[in-house]
């Protein structure tokens, strides 16, 4: 479903601020894989997701999604294959536009935008049903501006928008990090539900080891732009935080130093 | 009494001019409010519209064709700014200024000289200041058509994606919207509308002048700001907002007329207009900072200032005392 080959990216090459953000990343995802990604600050987790999403082009390497080479595709074009939810709840929706307009924009992801009406009456009923499933009372607020919703509501809507047109790959970039624990749990629950119901392939970056262990069928740990651990199958099911820390120390030669990941 | 009458007599003229600039302000609204770009191309493209219309009309071309050509010319100007901005990555405000400067030469070439008259007696113009009541009716027609077309456009898939582009680039990219094309499209539409107002202005005044666009953006912004103030509490409907912007243009020109009538030196008008616009642009910022402080915060801040001053004075005294002590 996804194939990353030798992806390398260096920021500020040739200056004192040179940083190798991604160092020869190789990763293959099967259809239906739900992979959680953990790692310390600057490990390259978000950078890898941005490389797939096409925020910038990698220095070398190739990205293939479902048999299509998207390495050179501009961000807006590859959006056809990808559903994205960001860390910042303000980033995923157009805050000055209505809830239903946002949904209508997402409904047309990957399609050419014509001079037909942006929203039809039939669609509106569809949206209402979808929102009802979120169980956040949003089905009565179709013509409310996105900016007036809470962070959790926005992330839930963004999640809905990302999966409305079934994406080949769902990219979740710490999408619960900015939320309070209760809301974060709710959004994670929705994430699980969407992925399961749609049988989606997903990559989820998180800073929370417990979440990384509890969700998905595969876990990747990154450090200094490399994938240093890749745990799947039965091994993943029996994983604990202690085991993960031990493995990290062994694989990287250092202690895991990130309170946020341990305490979160 | 005579004075008052002369003011009243000047009102139809002010309303016509206000409507013409109201159309221009709708163009500014598309870039400034919808696309979130401060586009300075308009100073040039309003003049381009006037020049193209004047030259074609004086050469015997049908006035409607001339107006249409003016709109297309304005669209081209917007396209150039759009290319500068999206393909070459020049910040929007500079891209606009560059095109504006370029247009000054182009406008001069189109016009051939600094000023070309459009005589309403020899040419069948759509509006003229010789018949203000007819002009007002025609202008209201133009305004209505422009508003309806824009209202419909921004309700389409493409129009919606253009609004998303102005609101959130990250989200637009994630939803597969080509934001570069949309920005160019927005600039093209905006400058087309601005050029239309230029073409109407040239007919109304009876001439196209190479300097007629100077400071147009300020007038346009003034109309947008007044319009927002007029109708933001009434309705959030897009069509109503655009109508409000046009009304903003009319209010601007009525106030302008009153100021002239009151005897203010017309040479100073641009300065006052600029200051008023600066003030209105500053209001959102001032509201969110200085005017949002609670009385308690203000009192505490005052105390902190006094304390800081006292501490400084004490330090000075201590220094002096130390110096004296040292000498002794």
Interface residues (C-beta under 8 A of the other chain):
Chain A: X53 X75 X76 X77 X79 X80 X82 X84 X86 X90 X91 X92 X93 X94 X95 X96 X97 X101 X104 X105 X106 X108 X109 X110 X111 X113 X114 X115 X116 X117 X118 X161 X162
Chain B: X153 X155 X156 X157 X158 X159 X160 X161 X163 X164 X167 X168 X170 X171 X172 X173 X174 X175 X176 X177 X178 X179
